[in-house]
Every structure is written in C-alpha cells, then in structure tokens.
Amino acid sequence: MRRSLSLLASALLVLALGAPAAAVAADGDDGSEGFTIKDPGITESSGLAASRQHKGIYWTHNDQDKGAYLYAVDSKTGDTVATITMTGVGTPRDIEAISIGPNNEIYVGDIGDNDGVEWSFVWVYRLPEPKQLKDQTVQATQYVVKYSDGPRDAESLVVHPKTGRVYIIDKQEDGGHLYDGPAQLSSSGTNVFKPVAPIDLWTTDAAFSPDGQQLAVRGYFGGIAYEWNNGKPKRQGRLSVPLQGQGESVTYTPDGSTLLYGTEGEQSSVEAGSVPGADGKSPSGDGSSSADGNGDGDGDGSNDNLTRAAVALGVGLVVLYGLKRLFRRRS
C-alpha cells in the first residue's frame, strides 16, 4: 500500500471520535430498518443486492468461499432462506460484488485481485434469480473480463437497471475509475472494459438506484453520490456512511428510499442510511462517516465521553482485525 497503515488507523480513530450515532430509517418490512446476517457460514459478506421479486430478501456472498455460493437473507429475521450453488462456472477466486439487472437477473463479480494485482482476466457470472426460494443449483453464464489498461483490483460491479450494461469500479486508495463494459457481454470471447470516468474514492462497493438515475459509491471511510447523467457521472456530494468494522457493501432498498450498508464479520450488521434527494435534502457536504445525530446540548458530557471511549476501543479492535486480514491475504 502507498499509504501507511498507521494513517488508516488514525483516520478510523478520527471518524470514531467525531461521529454521532447513525440514524434509523423509517419503519418497513423491506429491510429499510437494517438487519443482522445471522448465518454462521456468512463471515465475509462482500456484496449486497436487494431482490425485486422477493420482498425483504437480500442476496449476499462470501468473498472467498468453498464453492460458487449465493445466499438469500430474509431481512425480517436475518436468516438465510436459500443457498444457491452456481453451476456452469469455474472455481471462484475472489467474489466481491453482486448486482441485479433487468428481468431479475443476478450478476456476480469474481473481480477481486488484491494479492499483487496479477490476474490477466477476471470473471462475471450471470444467472436468473430463482422464483422459489429454496436450496438449489442454478445454471450460470460465465464471462471473461479484461481491462483495457491492464490488471485491476476491484470490489464493485453494478448493472444498470434499465439498459443491463455492466460496469466495474477499480479499487485504489487515491481513487479509481468507472469501467464501461460492452453493451452486451459475450460468453464466447473476451469482454474488454474501458475506463470512462474517475471515481474519487477508495471504493469497496457501489449500487444503482432502482430508476438508474443515481450511483451510490462507498468505501471504508465514507461514500459519494453521483448523478448518473447518461453514463457521465456527476458528483452530487458525500453519503452518510455508518462506521462499520470493515465496510464492504451497499444497496438501495427496492423502492429506492433507503441505502443499506453491509460489513464483513460474523453476525454482521446491515445498517440503513438516507438517500440524497429522496427527501428533498442534499447529500452530506462534509463527508462524515455517520448520519447526522440529534442532541440538545444538555448534561455534563459524561455519557458522550463513555460512548466515544467505547467506540475508540471498538475501532482499535477493527484496526487489528484489518491488519490481520491484510497480512493473511498478502502472506
């Protein structure tokens, strides 16, 4: 990494000591309040996508699993209600992203490459979302993807909900690029993705709004909302991303009213956040890592101090977890 890990740790501590508690979304049974993924087999949830035909269901996956698995999680209970085994694909290397395109087709990005950025190609898988939620195998189509400017590490794949075009955002600490794929992917040849717009974030995931007019991009320490602008993203402002252990995923609720943010780890939480423009308000201008909190200014501040101390301790554990995971992947 070009920046020292101590700098990242410091950034986390600054965010923790300055961030108020995240706001809770409006009541709803579509996951808009957030939920906890309870499946003990899901420990590295790296992508999240809201189902459009199964209310309250969210698809996720581990980034490095023992097979080509997808999990349907019921946001009402946090339980996995279906495990999908993809057939017709090779052994996944590092699945990092999931998105749902037109006609309820699921796209999966086997696009991670953080052990030296050495893969000359990566894969995208496409499969129909099952109409019945049960454990089953589903035939998928595998696409070979190359980048026009050489190997990239990426964790973000998005599919435009209207056109079905696939995009990838590479992951770089100083900001990456949005890569544009062919209008239609080919399963018989190589699909070359080209950079078309800069993305000013160390990106861990992204999502299109259901109407395709907005692109939400998140990283470990914040997020950015872009107006899609017919494929020429125009920056709107910062997203209020909750402070999480290792923030990896983002998706809109099916009605587009709420953004949901996920993280890795056992019993990982999915937290709700506001959508810029959904309530007539602008995106956050300061890039804070939490939604705006409320306070009346009364009291001696002891509760705030205790809360901040607890958050700081938690962040210290997060840093240790991140260092351990980084060294494991680079060993």
Secondary structure, 3 states (H helix, E strand, C coil): CCCCHHHHHHHHHHHHHHCCCCCCCCCCCCCCCCEECCCCCCCCEEEEEECCCCCCEEEEEECCCCCCEEEEEECCCCCEEEEEEEECCCCCCCCCEEEECHHHEEEEEECCCCCCCCCCCEEEEEEECCCCCCCEEEECEEEEEEECCCCCCEEEEEECCCCCCEEEEECCCCCEEEEECCCCCCCCCEEEEEEEEEECCCEEEEEECCCCCEEEEEECCCEEEEECHHHCCEEEEEECCCCCCCEEEEEECCCCCEEEEEECCCCCEEEEEECCCCCCCCCECCCCCCCCCCCCCCCCCHHHHHHHHHHHHHHHHHHHHHHHHHHHHHC
